[in-house]
Amino acid sequence: MIVIIFGLPGSGKSYFAQRLAQILHAKYINSDTVRKELFITPSYSADEKKLVYNEIKKRMMKEAFQKEIVIDATFSNIETRQDFIQTAKKFSTVFIIEIYADENLIKQRLLRARKNSDANFEVYKKIKSQWQAYNDAHMVLRSTDNNITDMLDKASDYLFQKNE
């Protein structure tokens, strides 16, 4: 099983994805971590994003036959998202979960230092202005600062009901 989790910076996708990966005993691949490994000072440019997503895809393909995988990235571009999903489907059953949050909450979250991400509210606004909606069937979860258990329960139901 490959679970692709996407959403805007500050939406809570990494917080959610890490916990979901623990529940699934899955390999966790995070775009922020990969970006930090590849670039000392990330710019979030189109070329940089392409390199990051290529590296994530390599890691996914390496692990896909061995274990469950949770991939955590913005996936703001339809073309990149679709390419990734099509590649993942060659290896396993794929589930897509979109995480969103209210903009005021995102702004508050992005003011706090985060372990791997350098994305701030300006990066959020830039990515939001370029955001391309995903219209195929997928799960959409709203993140607040106090609903992680509910989100994980809903995601688990979605993954295990679809996977039977």
Residue pairs with C-beta under 8 A, 6 or more apart in sequence:
1 24
1 26
1 68
1 69
1 92
1 93
1 94
1 95
1 159
1 163
2 60
2 64
2 68
2 69
2 71
2 88
2 91
2 92
2 93
2 94
2 95
3 17
3 20
3 24
3 26
3 68
3 69
3 70
3 71
3 94
3 95
3 96
3 97
3 159
4 71
4 73
4 75
4 81
4 84
4 85
4 88
4 94
4 95
4 96
4 97
5 13
5 16
5 17
5 20
5 70
5 71
5 72
5 73
5 97
5 98
5 99
6 13
6 73
6 74
6 75
6 76
6 81
6 96
6 97
6 98
6 99
6 134
7 13
7 74
7 98
7 99
7 100
7 101
7 143
8 74
8 76
8 100
8 106
8 124
8 127
8 128
8 131
9 74
9 106
9 110
9 117
9 119
9 123
9 124
9 127
10 101
10 105
10 106
10 107
10 109
10 110
10 119
10 121
10 124
11 99
11 100
11 101
11 106
11 143
12 99
12 101
12 109
12 143
13 72
13 99
13 143
14 30
14 32
14 72
14 114
14 116
14 117
15 143
15 148
16 99
16 141
16 143
16 148
16 151
16 152
16 155
17 28
17 30
17 70
17 71
17 72
18 28
18 30
18 72
19 148
19 152
20 26
20 70
20 152
20 155
21 27
21 28
21 70
23 152
23 156
24 68
24 70
24 159
25 67
25 68
26 67
26 68
26 69
26 70
27 63
27 66
27 67
27 68
27 69
27 70
28 69
28 70
28 72
29 56
29 59
29 60
29 63
29 69
29 70
29 71
29 72
30 72
30 73
30 116
31 52
31 53
31 56
31 72
31 73
31 74
32 72
32 114
32 116
32 117
32 119
33 116
34 52
34 55
34 56
34 59
35 42
35 48
35 52
35 116
36 42
36 116
37 55
38 48
38 51
38 52
38 55
39 48
42 48
42 118
44 119
44 123
44 126
44 127
49 80
52 73
53 73
53 80
53 84
56 71
56 73
56 84
57 84
57 87
60 69
60 71
60 87
60 88
60 91
61 87
61 91
63 69
64 88
64 91
64 92
65 91
69 92
71 84
71 88
74 127
75 81
75 84
75 134
76 127
76 130
76 131
76 132
77 130
77 132
78 132
78 134
81 132
81 134
85 94
85 96
88 94
93 162
93 163
95 138
95 139
95 158
95 159
95 162
95 163
96 134
96 136
96 138
96 139
97 138
97 139
97 140
97 141
97 155
97 158
98 134
98 138
98 139
98 140
98 141
99 141
99 143
99 151
100 140
100 141
100 142
100 143
101 109
101 142
101 143
101 144
102 144
105 143
105 144
105 145
106 121
106 124
107 121
107 124
110 119
110 120
110 121
110 124
111 121
119 127
139 154
139 155
139 158
141 151
141 154
141 155
143 151
